[in-house]
Amino acid sequence: MSLEEYEQAGGYQALKKALREMEPADVIRTINEANLRGRGGAGFPAGLKWSSVPTGENAPLVRYVIADADEMEPGTFKDRMLLAGNPHQLLEGLLLAAYAIQATTAFIFLRWEYTQARAIIRNAIAEAKEAGYAGERVLGSDFSIEVRLHVSAGRYMCGEASAMLNALGGGRAVPRPRLPFATVSGLWGRPTVVNNVETLNNVPHIINRGGDWFKGLSRCKDGGTKIYGASGKVKNPGWWELPMGVTIREILEEYAGGMRDGVRFRGLLPGGASTDFLLEKHLDICMDFTSVQQAGSRLGTGNMIVLDDKTCPVGMVANLMMFFARESCGWCTPCREGLPWLANILSAIESGAGEPSDLEILEEHIQLLGMGNTFCALAPGAVEPLRGALKYFREDFDRHITEKRCPWS
């Protein structure tokens, strides 16, 4: 949408409302009331993150807000649609976040490969600035904000918030220690808020219509709608905006159209490549943060990768592990050494060169690379599909080893 089309659809009314009728604290309170949880995978409440930025006389005057548009999770493609389809909606959400925390500069950290979105976003920033929605004294108010587009160097690691801050600051994309939090000491040591693209796209509508309206869109405690997706051998792969808490079965059967003719459903990764497998018995689970976690996986990005009975689960996991091993930043030993080892073992099993002892090594490394043993969540996320595959498809691994070949080849 162009700026004119976005304005005709009600665009930038939320920004005008916030600047003319609301204090920054009112914006944060409204987002808290809406129970907007981060749509990048972690599900952290957006309002709570914004409210943790230091305020008062002694707080740093320079603050930053960043839109995380470095979408590189395999199987995930929701932000790409938002970036290219409605760039001003993202910009308005980013500007509202900047106003809420009184940021001086807003960044859009964009995945390098999104070349179409790059041109569209760059043009939208220029349009917004010319119209007075960004720059000095926005819409005649005392609020000023500079919006910058930063194109990533093209590594999966940049999607991790602290590594993104290092990359944006001109350093190597490696994770930071967990403390202090970025909202206290982020980009160049200043308070910084990082939100996913989809998260920010919800903000203008919440400010326009209120927190209760947003919560009313959902079927669960998590507020609003969610962009769900499905890829794999389904009849209608794609993405759909649906109430938060819709069931897996509804997404898979009503929107994705069910499985293609000639194949049967076997399992799925519910939220991108770095989530655990769910089976047919889980299809009536609600796709919200709590329900999916209780089922033993994570909602993640909400974009499902569907496994069918004609696709080798060992080969599927081996392919994912090769990706994660290649994308490791190498900052900590478990991830740097462990992921390539797992990738090599899985490749050997898939090619028929596996040994029974390999399965013990895989099981051991799932624990060694678990959460708390690495600097960031890359390796723990990478082993999640492996954990589920060994749990639910163990006989497939055994057949590869005993038959010395891939049964699907």
N, C-alpha and C positions, 0 to 999 in steps of 0.2 A: 504494500500500500504506500502511496505517496503521502506527503504531509497533508495535502488538501483532502485526500480520501480519508485519512485517519481522523482529521478534524471533523469531517462530515459525519463520521461514525461516533462522535463524542470524545475523540482523542484530545488529550491535554486538559480536559476539564478537571481531572483530579489534581493535576499540578496547580491549576489556578485556584481550586478550592483550598488546597493545603497552604499556599502562599498567602491567601487573603483571609482565611477563616481559622487556620489551625496553627498552633505552635509546634515546633519539632517534637516535643514530648507527646502531643496529641496524636501525631502520625504514628509514633511508636506504640502508643497505647491501643490504637485501632488495629494495628497489625497483630499485637498480642491477643486482642479480643477475638480476632479471626482464626487464631490457632493455625497460622500459615507455617507449615514445616518445609524445610529445604527440599527442593526437588532434584538436587544433584546426586542423592544417594544416601547421605547420612541422616536426613530427616530432622536436623536440628531446628528448633523453632526460630523463625526469622526475627520476630520481635524481641525475643530474649537476647539474640546476638546483637541486635542494634542497641538495646538498652545497656549492654555491658561496655559500651564505649564511654570513656571517662568524660565527665562534664564538670562544669563549675569554673571558678576563677583560675584554678591551678592546672586545668586540663590543657593539653597541647592545642594550639590554634590550628595547626595543619593536620588535616585528617583526609583519609582516602576511602573511596568505595569502588569495588571492582565487580564487574559482571564476568563470571567464569563461563566463557564460551569456548573452552578448549575441550570440546566433546570428542573423546577418542576411545570411549568404552566400546569394545566390540558388541555389535548387536543393538547399539543405541543411536538414534537418529532424530530425536524429538526436537532438540535445540536448533538443529539445522533448519527445520521447517519454520520455526519461530523467527530465526534471524533473517532469513530470506523473504519470508512472507509478510511479516508485520514488524519492521525494524523500529518504528516509532513507539510501539507498545513497550518494547524493551527499554528504549530511551526514556520514556516517561516513568517507568518503574525505577530505573537507575537514578533519575533526577529526584524522584520522591525519596529514595533511600538516602541520597546525598543530603537533601534538605533535613531529613530526620536526624542524621548524625552530624549535621553542619560540616560536611566534607568540603574541601576546597578544590579537589580534582577527582573526576570519575574516569575509570578506565574500563574499556571492553577488551578483555584478553581473548583473542580469537584464534581458533585452530588454523594453522597455516594452510591446510588443504581446502578450507572453505573459501575458495576464491570468489565464487558468486556472491556469497554473503559479505565478503570483504568490501566489494564495490558498493553493494546496497547499503551497508552500514555507514560507510564513509560518506555517501551522498546524504543519508538521513541525518547524520550529525551536522553537516553543512546546512541542511534545510532547517533544522531545529535552531541552530545558532542564528541564522538569518531572521527567523520568525520571533526571536527573543525568548525562546524557551531555554536556552543555555547561554553561557557567557557572563558578561558583567550585568549585575542588577537585573536578574531574571524577572520579566514581566513587570518591571518598575519597582521591584521589591529591594530589600537590602541583601538578598541572597545572591551570591555569585558562584558559578561553577564552571570549570573547564572540563570538557569531555574529550578524551583521547582514545583512539583505536590503536591497540598494540597487537601485532600479528606474531603468534607464537613461532618458535623455531621448529615445532613439529614433533614433540615428544609426549608420549602418554603421561610421563611423570609431571608435566606442567599442569595437569588437571588437579593434582594434589595442592591444596591451598597454600601451604607454606613453601613448597617448591616453586609454585607460581610467583610468590612474592620475591623469592630470590632471583628468578628469571627476569621478572619485570624490573627489578632493581639493577640489572646488568650483570648478575652473577650466574653461577652454575645452578641448574634446576635440580637441587637436592633438598630434601626435607629439613625442616628446623626442629629443634627440641619442642616438645609439646607446650612448655611454658617459657616465657609469658605468652598469653594468647594474643592473636593478631589484633584483636579489638583494643588491646592495650599498647602493643608494640609490634606493628606489622611492617608495611612497606617503608623502607628507610627509617625504621624505628618509630614510626608514627602510628596512631590508632587507625586501623584499617578493617573494613567490613568486606567480606567476599561472599557473594551470593550467586547461585546458579541462574542461568538465563530464564528457565521456566519459572523459578521462584519470583524473579523480578517482574515477569509478565503478569502475575496475579495482582501486584500491588496497586496499580491504578484503579482496578475494579473494586478492590476492598475500600480504598479511600472514597470512591464515589458512592458506594452502596452500603458500606458498614460491615463490621465484623460478624454480626448475627446473620446477615444475608449470605455471607461467604460460608459460614458454618452450615447453613441450611442447604447448601448445594451437595453436601457430603452425606454418605450413609453411615459414617463412623465418627469417632471423636476428632480425627484429623480433618481440618477444614478444607472446603473447596472441591475443585475438580482436579483431575490428573490426566496428563497425556500418556496413555498406555500404547504400547506397540507390540507387534508380533512379527517375527521373521522365521524362516524355515519353510518346510513343505506344507504350508497351509494354503488354502484356496485364495485367500485375499490378504496377503501380507500388507501391513501399513501401520498407521497410528490413528488414535481416536481420542478426543477429549471426553471423558466420562466422569461420573461422580466418584470421588475418592471412596474406596471400599467396594467397588463392583467386584464380582467374583471372577476367578480365573476362567471358569467355564463360560461365563457370558462373553468375555473377551475372545476366547478361543473359538467358540461355536457361533455366536451371533454376529460378531464383527469380523473376525478373521475367516469365517466361513467354514471352520472345521478343517480336517486334514484333506489333502489332495486324494484323488482316487488312486487306489493301489497301495496306499501306505496307511499305517495305523499310528496313533499317538503312543509314545513311550515315556516321555518326560519333557521337562522344560527347565530352563534357567529363568527365573521370574524377572530379574532386573539387570540384564546385561551379563557379560561373561564372568564377572567376579562375584557371582552368587551361587548358592548351592542348588542342586537338582530338586525338583518336586515331581511327584508322580500323579497318576490318574486319581488316586485316593485323595489328593489335595485339591482337585479341581473346584470344589465348592468353597474353598477358602477365600476370604475377602482380600483384595489386593490393597491393603493398607499396611503401614509400618509395623504395627503390633501383631496383626494376624499372621503375616508372612514370617515374622521372626519366631512366633510360637510354633510354626510348622517346621522350623529348622533351617530357614533360609533368610534372605533379606529382600525387601522391596526394591532396593537399589534405584535404578532409573525407571523402573516400571516397564521396560521394553523386554519382552520375552523372546528367548531363543528356543524354538521348539525342536525336540528330537523325535524322529520317527523310527519305525522298526526296520528301515532299510539303510539307516546310517549307523556307522560304527561308533559307539560311545567312546571307545578307547582312542580312535583316530580324532574324534571331535575334541577330547580333552588334550590330546597331544598337540593339536593345532593351537589351542588356546595357550597352552603352557609355553610353546615356542614364542608366541607373541609377548607374553609377560616377561619371559627371560630376556628377550631382545630389548624390551622397554625399561628394564631395571636401570636405575641411575647408578648403581654400584656403590652407593654410599655406605651401606652396612653389609657385613659379611654374609649373614643368612640369606639375604635376597640375592646378592651378587653371585654367590657360589651355589646356593641351593636350587634356585630356579633353573639354571642351565643343566644341572645334574638331573633334575626331574624331567626336563624336556628330553634329554638324551635317553633316559630310561624308558619313557613313554614311547619315544620313536622306535627304540629297539623292540619293545613289546609289540607295537603295531606292525613292524616289519617281519615279525616271527623270530626274532633273536633274543627274546626275553627269557629270564630264568625265574623259577619260583621265588627265590630270595629277593627278587626285585620288588615284589609286592610288599614285603616287610620294610624295605627301604622307603617306598612311597608312603606307607603308613607312618613311619617314623618322622619323615620330613613334614607331613601335615601338621604334626605337633611342634616340630622345631621352628617352622615358619609361621606359627600361629600368632594371633594378636598379642602384643606385649613383648615379643621377641625380636621385633624389627623396628626401625626408626619410623616407618609410616605403615599404611594399610595396603601397600601394593602387594607384597608377598602373601599376607593373610588372605587377601581377596583372590589372589591367583590360585591358591590351593583349595578354595571353596568348591569349585566344580569337580576337582579331583576327589575331594572327600565324599561328595555325593555319588560320584561314579563308582567309587570302590564300595560304597555302602549299598547302592541299589543295583549295580550292574557288575557285580563281582564275577559272575559266571562268564561274562564276556572277556574279562582279563584272563581268567583261567583257560579259556578256550584258545586264546592267542598263544599262550605259553605251551600248552600241551600239544596243540596241532601245529605249532611252529609257523603260523600264518594268520593273516586277518581273515576271519570267516566271511567278511563282506566283500573281499577283493575278488 
